[in-house]
Amino acid sequence: MVSVAEITPVDHSAPGRTARVLSLVRRHRVFAVAFGVGAVLRLITMLGYGPAMWFNDSYEYVNVALHPRPHPIRPDGYSFWLMLLKPFHSFTLAIFTQHLMGLAAAALIYALLRCKFALPKWGATLAAAPVLFDAYQIQLEQMVMSDTLFTLLVVGVVTLVLWKRRLSWRAGIVVGLLLALTWLTRSIGMPILGLVVLYLIVQRTGWRPIVAVIAACALPVLTYMGWFSTNYGKFAMTNSDGLILYMRTAIFADCGKMKIDKYKEVQLLLLCINDPVNQRKDYAQWYLWGQGNGDGTGTGEVLHRWGIAKKFSGITNDAASAFATRAILSQPGDYLKVVARDFFRSFHWGRPRFPDESTYNMYQFKPYYEVDDTGRPKRLPKWSSYGGGHTDTDAFSYEQGPPETRIVHPWADIMSGYQKVFYLRGIMLGGIMLIGLYGIVVRWRRFGGPVALPWLGAFGLLLAPAATAEFDYRYVLPAVPLACVAAAITLRKGVTWGRRSPKSASASEPTTASA
């Protein structure tokens, strides 16, 4: 008798990986289409403006990536990212990763609103639309700049904190590390840490996750500050915070009102501007970055008295910080006036040319080459870097080839035309912020509930530059995703001032939606 082994039947109905992906796309087809369009727009941008677009700060990021050291003006987080990609010698790759970051930020917004707050698929997609489609967002991703990485980190922090109803200490470690990376990428990450900790305290998360967040954030940041101190003799992140605040106050500071003792406070006296206040430049950046006359007179800014090499020294930074603090305390009304003016620049219908023509044009998709006096396309500027070397040779060394932006038609024309129409206007952002504010007000018994974290984050990201530096269009974009999340959570159950039922009042805000 011959026995035949039984063959285990194969379940052909079990879906493979490709089938599962296709099923996921079909279930979220609205977002998938929007995501695909956003990806195509980024591909067109890379084809039209490769290998990268450049901003004044870009060259210092590259210089630090080539010659690692703590930079005196800004933290090195983004330069560390460029350093990781340096073996590939490709700005195209660096920009490609930034476009992926933009798409990833949109995906996080959609996932958070859909899965945790049960928004309809079209609603969650609409909240992610500014990140996907805003032409200035896409243009910023095409530049060698830290803002895209910073935006993804901030969105990641908010997503993780809101995703967890009760944050565990393990999740707290992840949040803390993300906050450390945020802080190391841009200095504004420090108040975001404070906001997250405050939110966790109000939500009664418990002491373990809060301690985990603070400890996980503190370790990398303190390590970096220790590294900074070995180079500059000061336990800090930068040598520029006081100087940046000085430029904020320079447009209104009146030494006649500040009561500076000319015998005991010589350093503050040296920072006084000789021009009458009503003849000052109407934008603050001039007083830090302007070339000046070399003697602090006329329209030139006075910081060049110390020379380029000493401008960002600890002594100059401390003196500038003391001067700015005295100006604010002596002229609080003037300070609040310039802060309010710059804060509300974020909500204009159009985009006024501010702070100057040159900076404004760096945010534009231009379908033509800028030319020099001889009619030839402009090369990268030949500035000296703070760590040695020159901007143009550093960029060439990183790329191992020509790093200048190459404008290619018709792709450049497509994005230039697209940018004239498709971007989030400031007044629209103002409306989104008002919706989020409404969400906080109606949840006042719970201190704003889950709306508070993204809304206060967006508000802080808009206010901080106005209060400590100056308005700049690129500072607005990281606030947009958080504002959209706050507005979407507010509108998830409709707008009503009616009284909530006891059942709904006691229910937990986050709701898991079926995928």
Secondary structure, 3 states (H helix, E strand, C coil): CCCCCCCCCCCCCCCCHHHHHHHHHHHCHHHHHHHHHHHHHHHHHHHHEECCECCCCHHHHHHHHHCCCCCCCCCCHHHHHHHHHHHHCCHHHHHHHHHHHHHHHHHHHHHHHHHHECCCHHHHHHHHHHHHHCHHHHHHHCECCCHHHHHHHHHHHHHHHHHCCCCCHHHHHHHHHHHHHHHHHCCCHHHHHHHHHHHHHHCCCCHHHHHHHHHHHHHHHHHHHHHHHHHHCCCCCCCCHHHHHHHHHHCCCCHHHHCCCCCCCHHHHHCCCCCCHHHCCCCCCHHHHCCCCCCCCCCCCHHHHHCHHHHCCHHHHHHHHHHHHHHHHHCHHHHHHHHHHHHHHHHCCCCCCCCCHHHHHCCCCCCCCCECCCCCECCCCCCECCCCCEHHHHHHHHHCCCCCCEECCCHHHHHHHHHCCCCCCHHHHHHHHHHHHHHHHHCHHHCCHHHHHHHHHHHHHHHHHHHHCCCCHHHHCCHHHHHHHHHHHHHCCCCCCCCCCHHHHHCCCCECCCC
